[in-house]
């Protein structure tokens, strides 16, 4: 497996230049389906880079763009206290329209990689789960896995635009996403045989082994289900 930071030309430039960084992890075979990995609010930190490497070892060409490059390039934050507050500030400062355009640029950059063999999926966690959902609504995504995507329930007007198979992973004890929100998302995808909902006896952030809410059995089950989806749709 190989991994490195690469530079991507932005669609419009910004206060921090006309390029932004993305973490690229390549599979041992050198080629494979593409996977756009979208971060939590804490940046492309050690955990997100490890997730990129995890999926690269599973056979995917993984690209994790630096979502907050306009506000704080290559920021890496912790999950509590002042660093969490800083992450929330970055989220509040981010321009949604520019975020959406950056997602399209990142997706195009991934598809253009010579190592990317055909189909491309997307996966995201918390904020990244919502961004992955929005990216799929824009087209060009062949399969999608959203982990505890905060705010999806408030953007259901995009649901009819998502044509690819999709998975949703939620913790039943998530204090940030109540089950009433999950039910709204379920209702928006009712009748879709290619829309899967998986619930876990876990809290928010259960996939992140660096968080206190990490729950290994739920993380393992979700990873297996995500791999099954991508194996069926991307290879």
Residue frames relative to the residue before (quaternion, step in Angstrom):
aa qw qx qy qz dx dy dz
X 1.0000 0.0000 0.0000 0.0000 0.00 0.00 0.00
X 0.1418 -0.7669 0.6210 0.0780 3.56 -1.09 0.78
X 0.0004 -0.7939 0.6080 -0.0028 3.55 -1.10 0.67
X 0.1223 0.7830 -0.5996 0.1113 3.56 -1.08 0.76
X 0.4530 -0.6073 0.5604 0.3346 3.52 -1.36 0.24
X 0.0880 -0.7803 0.6176 0.0443 3.55 -0.99 0.88
X 0.4027 -0.6973 0.5423 0.2399 3.55 -1.33 0.32
X 0.1225 -0.7866 0.6043 0.0345 3.56 -0.98 0.94
X 0.4247 -0.6900 0.5240 0.2626 3.59 -0.92 0.90
X 0.3712 -0.7340 0.5250 0.2189 3.57 -0.78 1.00
X 0.5929 -0.5924 0.4146 0.3544 3.55 -1.24 0.36
X 0.8343 0.1709 -0.0469 0.5220 3.59 1.13 -0.57
X 0.4777 -0.6432 0.4638 0.3781 3.59 1.19 -0.23
X 0.0545 -0.7991 0.5984 0.0202 3.54 -1.27 0.11
X 0.7502 -0.4053 0.2639 0.4509 3.59 -1.26 -0.03
X 0.7355 0.3819 -0.2212 0.5140 3.58 1.21 -0.44
X 0.7662 -0.3504 0.1800 0.5076 3.57 1.15 0.60
X 0.5441 -0.6280 0.4538 0.3218 3.54 -1.32 -0.11
X 0.6830 0.3725 -0.2917 0.5564 3.56 1.29 0.36
X 0.1003 -0.7661 0.6266 0.1016 3.55 -1.25 0.40
X 0.5021 -0.6789 0.4622 0.2709 3.54 -1.25 0.46
X 0.0384 -0.7591 0.6487 0.0392 3.52 -1.29 0.45
X 0.3861 -0.7104 0.5426 0.2277 3.55 -1.10 0.75
X 0.1202 -0.8059 0.5796 0.0105 3.55 -0.69 1.17
X 0.0195 -0.7757 0.6307 -0.0061 3.56 -0.91 0.97
X 0.1937 -0.8057 0.5561 0.0636 3.55 -0.75 1.13
X 0.5078 -0.6595 0.4575 0.3128 3.60 -1.03 0.71
X 0.6642 -0.5090 0.3546 0.4170 3.61 -1.17 0.40
X 0.6529 0.5178 -0.3179 0.4524 3.60 1.07 -0.65
X 0.5099 -0.6784 0.3995 0.3465 3.57 1.24 -0.26
X 0.7793 0.1483 -0.0718 0.6046 3.58 1.21 -0.53
X 0.2365 0.7674 -0.5790 0.1412 3.54 -1.23 0.44
X 0.6914 -0.4220 0.3462 0.4732 3.58 -1.25 -0.04
X 0.4809 -0.6749 0.4821 0.2843 3.55 -1.17 0.58
X 0.0622 -0.7764 0.6259 0.0402 3.54 -1.21 0.55
X 0.2112 -0.7606 0.6059 0.0990 3.57 -0.67 1.18
X 0.1209 -0.8096 0.5743 0.0118 3.57 -0.54 1.23
X 0.1036 -0.8256 0.5547 0.0067 3.55 -0.62 1.17
X 0.4846 -0.7504 0.4107 0.1830 3.46 -0.74 1.30
X 0.5170 -0.5260 0.5516 0.3896 3.47 -1.45 0.00
X 0.7098 -0.4487 0.3168 0.4410 3.59 -1.24 -0.07
X 0.6151 0.6030 -0.3256 0.3900 3.58 1.26 -0.22
X 0.6261 -0.5748 0.3207 0.4179 3.57 1.27 0.26
X 0.5775 -0.5114 0.4697 0.4293 3.53 -1.34 -0.08
X 0.0614 0.8485 -0.5145 0.1080 3.51 0.58 1.28
X 0.7905 -0.3261 0.2161 0.4713 3.54 -1.31 -0.11
X 0.6625 0.5092 -0.3197 0.4468 3.58 0.94 -0.79
X 0.6732 0.4866 -0.3086 0.4635 3.60 0.84 -0.92
X 0.6338 0.5138 -0.3384 0.4688 3.59 0.99 -0.73
X 0.6455 0.5095 -0.3216 0.4694 3.58 1.03 -0.73
X 0.6184 0.5217 -0.3414 0.4784 3.59 1.07 -0.69
X 0.6175 0.5359 -0.3415 0.4635 3.59 1.01 -0.78
X 0.6800 0.4820 -0.2858 0.4730 3.56 0.92 -0.89
X 0.5955 0.5692 -0.3496 0.4463 3.57 1.09 -0.73
X 0.7270 0.4152 -0.2491 0.4869 3.58 0.82 -0.95
X 0.5690 0.5525 -0.3940 0.4644 3.59 1.14 -0.42
X 0.6549 0.4971 -0.3104 0.4771 3.58 0.97 -0.79
X 0.6371 0.5050 -0.3204 0.4863 3.57 1.25 -0.42
X 0.6797 -0.5396 0.2696 0.4172 3.58 1.28 0.05
X 0.6151 0.5810 -0.3331 0.4161 3.59 1.28 0.08
X 0.3908 -0.6380 0.6045 0.2736 3.52 -1.34 0.48
X 0.0803 -0.8546 0.5125 -0.0208 3.56 -0.20 1.32
X 0.0555 -0.7818 0.6210 0.0047 3.54 -0.93 0.99
X 0.0649 -0.7905 0.6090 -0.0045 3.57 -0.74 1.14
X 0.1889 -0.8213 0.5273 0.1085 3.62 -0.08 1.22
X 0.4928 -0.6304 0.5191 0.3004 3.54 -1.23 0.61
X 0.2720 -0.8275 0.4708 0.1403 3.55 0.06 1.32
X 0.7606 0.3738 -0.1994 0.4919 3.61 0.97 -0.82
X 0.2292 0.8210 -0.5020 0.1462 3.61 1.12 0.52
X 0.6320 0.5384 -0.3428 0.4395 3.59 1.09 -0.57
X 0.7381 0.4119 -0.2171 0.4883 3.57 1.06 -0.77
X 0.7921 -0.0955 0.1278 0.5893 3.59 0.92 -0.93
X 0.2464 -0.8216 0.4931 0.1452 3.60 0.17 1.25
X 0.8670 0.0440 -0.0765 0.4904 3.52 -1.09 0.97
X 0.2432 0.7823 -0.5373 0.2004 3.59 1.07 0.63
X 0.0514 -0.7623 0.6446 0.0269 3.56 -1.14 0.75
X 0.0137 -0.8332 0.5496 -0.0601 3.56 -0.57 1.17
X 0.4827 -0.6430 0.5189 0.2901 3.52 -1.32 0.47
X 0.6146 -0.6300 0.3860 0.2764 3.52 -1.35 0.18
X 0.7647 0.2985 -0.1710 0.5448 3.61 1.21 0.03
X 0.8122 0.3306 -0.2076 0.4335 3.52 -1.36 0.19
X 0.8464 -0.1473 0.1236 0.4966 3.55 -1.12 -0.76
X 0.6448 0.5229 -0.3374 0.4437 3.60 1.03 -0.70
X 0.6223 0.5104 -0.3414 0.4855 3.58 1.06 -0.64
X 0.6319 0.5268 -0.3296 0.4632 3.58 0.98 -0.80
X 0.6333 0.5223 -0.3205 0.4726 3.57 1.01 -0.80
X 0.6395 0.5231 -0.3230 0.4615 3.59 0.98 -0.82
X 0.6508 0.5072 -0.3146 0.4693 3.59 0.98 -0.82
X 0.6240 0.5349 -0.3338 0.4617 3.59 1.06 -0.72
X 0.6449 0.5189 -0.3182 0.4621 3.57 0.97 -0.85
X 0.6325 0.5256 -0.3259 0.4662 3.56 1.00 -0.80
X 0.6728 0.5005 -0.2964 0.4572 3.58 0.93 -0.89
X 0.6839 0.4977 -0.2787 0.4548 3.59 1.08 -0.74
X 0.5781 0.6324 -0.3768 0.3521 3.59 1.11 -0.61
X 0.3803 -0.7068 0.5586 0.2092 3.54 -1.04 0.89
X 0.4137 -0.7545 0.4478 0.2430 3.60 -0.48 1.18
X 0.6472 0.5181 -0.3326 0.4495 3.58 0.97 -0.77
X 0.6747 0.4752 -0.2978 0.4800 3.58 0.97 -0.82
X 0.5849 0.5577 -0.3662 0.4613 3.59 1.11 -0.62
X 0.6663 0.5051 -0.3030 0.4573 3.57 0.89 -0.95
X 0.6562 0.4993 -0.3121 0.4720 3.58 0.98 -0.82
X 0.6352 0.5226 -0.3289 0.4639 3.59 1.02 -0.75
X 0.6097 0.5451 -0.3551 0.4528 3.59 1.05 -0.70
X 0.6589 0.5015 -0.3066 0.4693 3.58 0.94 -0.89
X 0.6420 0.5197 -0.3203 0.4638 3.58 1.01 -0.81
X 0.6620 0.5059 -0.3009 0.4640 3.57 0.97 -0.89
X 0.6393 0.5214 -0.3228 0.4640 3.56 1.00 -0.82
X 0.6558 0.5026 -0.3115 0.4693 3.58 0.96 -0.84
X 0.6415 0.5231 -0.3236 0.4584 3.58 1.02 -0.80
X 0.6402 0.5161 -0.3219 0.4692 3.58 1.03 -0.77
X 0.6776 0.4942 -0.2979 0.4559 3.58 0.84 -0.93
X 0.6737 0.5052 -0.2945 0.4518 3.57 1.12 -0.64
X 0.4962 0.6588 -0.4415 0.3534 3.61 1.20 -0.25
X 0.4908 -0.6735 0.4573 0.3104 3.63 -0.87 0.83
X 0.6394 0.5347 -0.3292 0.4438 3.60 1.18 -0.49
X 0.6041 0.5849 -0.3526 0.4107 3.59 1.22 -0.44
X 0.1617 -0.8254 0.5396 0.0367 3.53 -0.45 1.27
X 0.8755 -0.1270 0.0372 0.4647 3.55 -0.01 1.29
X 0.8778 0.0146 0.0027 0.4788 3.53 -0.69 -1.14
X 0.1968 -0.7809 0.5888 0.0692 3.51 -1.26 0.64
X 0.1575 -0.7708 0.6120 0.0809 3.54 -0.99 0.93
X 0.2416 -0.7405 0.6007 0.1803 3.53 -1.35 0.04
X 0.0215 -0.7725 0.6346 -0.0075 3.52 -1.17 0.72
X 0.0683 0.8149 -0.5717 0.0669 3.57 -0.95 0.81
X 0.2915 -0.7597 0.5700 0.1144 3.51 -1.25 0.63
X 0.8338 -0.0068 -0.0582 0.5489 3.57 -0.84 1.09
X 0.8041 0.0761 -0.0288 0.5889 3.64 -0.45 -1.09
X 0.6572 0.5233 -0.3055 0.4482 3.57 0.96 -0.84
X 0.5935 0.5547 -0.3634 0.4561 3.59 1.13 -0.54
X 0.6568 0.4832 -0.2990 0.4957 3.55 1.03 -0.83
X 0.6557 0.5071 -0.3204 0.4586 3.60 0.95 -0.81
X 0.6268 0.5254 -0.3372 0.4662 3.59 1.02 -0.73
X 0.6147 0.5450 -0.3175 0.4735 3.56 1.07 -0.81
X 0.6863 0.4671 -0.2792 0.4825 3.59 0.91 -0.92
X 0.6146 0.5429 -0.3477 0.4545 3.58 1.05 -0.73
X 0.6597 0.5029 -0.3074 0.4662 3.56 0.96 -0.85
X 0.6176 0.5426 -0.3440 0.4536 3.59 1.07 -0.67
X 0.6586 0.5102 -0.3018 0.4634 3.56 1.18 -0.53
X 0.5411 -0.6378 0.3860 0.3891 3.58 1.28 -0.17
X 0.7139 0.4721 -0.3300 0.3981 3.53 -1.29 0.31
X 0.6175 0.4862 -0.3516 0.5086 3.59 1.30 0.15
X 0.2880 -0.8016 0.5063 0.1344 3.59 -0.80 1.02
X 0.7761 -0.0314 0.0008 0.6298 3.60 1.26 -0.28
X 0.1465 -0.8201 0.5530 -0.0093 3.54 -1.06 0.83
X 0.0288 -0.7757 0.6304 0.0068 3.55 -1.04 0.87
X 0.0911 -0.8148 0.5725 -0.0085 3.57 -0.55 1.24
X 0.1548 -0.7834 0.5984 0.0646 3.56 -0.69 1.13
X 0.8371 -0.2073 0.0926 0.4977 3.56 -0.76 1.16
X 0.0834 0.8416 -0.5224 0.1088 3.51 0.75 1.16
X 0.2591 -0.8015 0.5230 0.1301 3.55 -0.22 1.27
X 0.8113 0.2823 -0.2162 0.4641 3.56 -0.89 0.94
X 0.4387 0.6903 -0.4757 0.3237 3.61 1.19 -0.10
X 0.6338 0.5600 -0.3295 0.4198 3.57 1.01 -0.80
X 0.6961 0.4472 -0.2694 0.4929 3.60 1.23 -0.39
X 0.7236 0.3606 -0.2340 0.5401 3.58 1.28 0.07
X 0.2058 0.8320 -0.4882 0.1643 3.54 1.02 0.83
X 0.4816 0.6503 -0.4529 0.3742 3.60 1.22 -0.07
X 0.6374 0.5283 -0.3264 0.4562 3.59 1.24 -0.37
X 0.4769 0.7175 -0.4243 0.2789 3.60 1.19 -0.43
X 0.6825 0.4873 -0.3291 0.4341 3.67 0.80 -0.78
X 0.6345 0.5495 -0.3325 0.4300 3.59 1.19 -0.41
X 0.6121 0.5585 -0.3511 0.4361 3.58 1.23 -0.32
X 0.1239 -0.8423 0.5242 0.0200 3.54 -0.35 1.26
X 0.6437 0.5503 -0.3227 0.4226 3.59 1.21 -0.33
X 0.6288 -0.4918 0.4196 0.4321 3.60 -1.26 0.23
X 0.0591 -0.8188 0.5704 -0.0281 3.56 -0.96 0.90
X 0.1485 -0.7541 0.6335 0.0898 3.54 -1.17 0.73
X 0.1354 -0.7450 0.6467 0.0916 3.52 -1.22 0.70
X 0.0963 -0.7845 0.6121 0.0249 3.57 -0.93 0.96
X 0.0350 0.8147 -0.5728 0.0838 3.57 -0.62 1.17
X 0.3686 -0.6906 0.5752 0.2373 3.54 -1.21 0.61
X 0.4490 -0.7102 0.4729 0.2653 3.58 -0.80 0.97
X 0.7261 0.3752 -0.2299 0.5283 3.59 1.21 -0.40
X 0.3109 0.7651 -0.4970 0.2663 3.56 1.21 0.57
X 0.3117 -0.7772 0.5215 0.1639 3.60 -0.53 1.17
X 0.6767 0.4994 -0.2843 0.4603 3.60 1.23 -0.40
X 0.7687 0.2110 -0.1179 0.5922 3.59 1.16 -0.57
X 0.2088 -0.8095 0.5354 0.1200 3.62 -0.08 1.24
X 0.6438 -0.5332 0.3818 0.3943 3.54 -1.22 0.41
X 0.5637 0.5841 -0.3932 0.4319 3.60 1.15 -0.45
X 0.6342 0.5123 -0.3254 0.4790 3.59 1.10 -0.69
X 0.6296 0.5314 -0.3272 0.4627 3.57 1.01 -0.83
X 0.6494 0.5238 -0.3195 0.4493 3.58 0.96 -0.83
X 0.6103 0.5409 -0.3504 0.4607 3.60 1.07 -0.65
X 0.6611 0.4889 -0.3091 0.4779 3.57 0.95 -0.87
X 0.6196 0.5443 -0.3381 0.4534 3.59 0.99 -0.82
X 0.6644 0.5159 -0.3070 0.4451 3.56 0.90 -0.93
X 0.6483 0.5314 -0.3160 0.4444 3.58 1.05 -0.77
X 0.7526 0.3410 -0.1894 0.5305 3.58 1.17 -0.58
X 0.2979 0.7730 -0.5079 0.2361 3.60 1.23 0.34
X 0.7911 0.2904 -0.2315 0.4861 3.54 -0.96 0.91
X 0.5856 0.5548 -0.3752 0.4566 3.58 1.29 -0.05
X 0.3140 -0.7740 0.5215 0.1741 3.59 -0.43 1.18
X 0.7088 0.4453 -0.2581 0.4824 3.58 1.18 -0.48
X 0.5883 0.5219 -0.3857 0.4825 3.59 1.24 0.42
X 0.0923 -0.8168 0.5695 -0.0020 3.57 -0.53 1.23
X 0.1229 -0.7634 0.6306 0.0668 3.55 -1.12 0.79
X 0.0344 -0.7982 0.6008 -0.0281 3.55 -0.76 1.09
X 0.1430 -0.7918 0.5925 0.0402 3.56 -0.80 1.09
X 0.1485 -0.7981 0.5832 0.0283 3.54 -1.07 0.86
X 0.4666 -0.6470 0.5243 0.2981 3.55 -1.15 0.66
X 0.4698 0.6637 -0.4072 0.4158 3.53 0.60 1.22
X 0.5015 -0.6340 0.5071 0.2990 3.52 -1.39 0.22
X 0.7071 -0.3995 0.3476 0.4687 3.54 -1.34 -0.12
X 0.8143 0.2581 -0.1895 0.4842 3.57 -1.04 0.76
X 0.2820 0.8202 -0.4703 0.1628 3.58 1.21 0.37
X 0.6432 0.5405 -0.3389 0.4234 3.61 1.17 -0.37
X 0.6598 0.5419 -0.3046 0.4221 3.60 1.18 -0.47
X 0.3123 -0.7977 0.4909 0.1585 3.56 -0.40 1.26
X 0.6369 0.5099 -0.3431 0.4656 3.59 1.25 0.00
X 0.6279 0.5154 -0.3332 0.4787 3.57 1.30 0.03
X 0.5954 -0.5803 0.4232 0.3601 3.54 -1.20 0.59
X 0.6743 0.5057 -0.2866 0.4554 3.58 1.17 -0.56
X 0.3661 0.7439 -0.4893 0.2704 3.60 1.23 0.07
X 0.0209 -0.7815 0.6232 -0.0206 3.56 -0.97 0.95
X 0.3672 -0.7992 0.4338 0.1958 3.53 -0.09 1.35
X 0.6728 0.4854 -0.3463 0.4379 3.68 0.76 -0.80
X 0.6586 0.4948 -0.3128 0.4729 3.59 0.97 -0.81
X 0.6354 0.5304 -0.3275 0.4557 3.58 0.98 -0.82
X 0.6653 0.5054 -0.3043 0.4576 3.57 0.92 -0.88
X 0.6615 0.4981 -0.3125 0.4654 3.59 0.92 -0.87
X 0.6654 0.5021 -0.3092 0.4577 3.59 0.92 -0.88
X 0.6392 0.5210 -0.3263 0.4621 3.57 0.98 -0.82
X 0.6490 0.5151 -0.3183 0.4606 3.59 0.95 -0.85
X 0.6735 0.4907 -0.3021 0.4629 3.58 0.93 -0.86
X 0.6363 0.5200 -0.3253 0.4679 3.57 1.04 -0.77
X 0.6523 0.5050 -0.3136 0.4702 3.59 0.94 -0.85
X 0.6303 0.5275 -0.3385 0.4580 3.58 0.99 -0.76
X 0.6388 0.5209 -0.3226 0.4653 3.58 0.95 -0.85
X 0.7123 0.4578 -0.2636 0.4621 3.57 0.78 -1.03
X 0.6225 0.5356 -0.3468 0.4531 3.59 1.05 -0.67
X 0.6837 0.4897 -0.2796 0.4632 3.57 1.05 -0.78
X 0.8091 0.3512 -0.1329 0.4521 3.57 0.99 -0.78
X 0.7651 0.4106 -0.2096 0.4497 3.61 1.06 -0.57
X 0.6694 0.4954 -0.3137 0.4562 3.62 1.04 -0.62
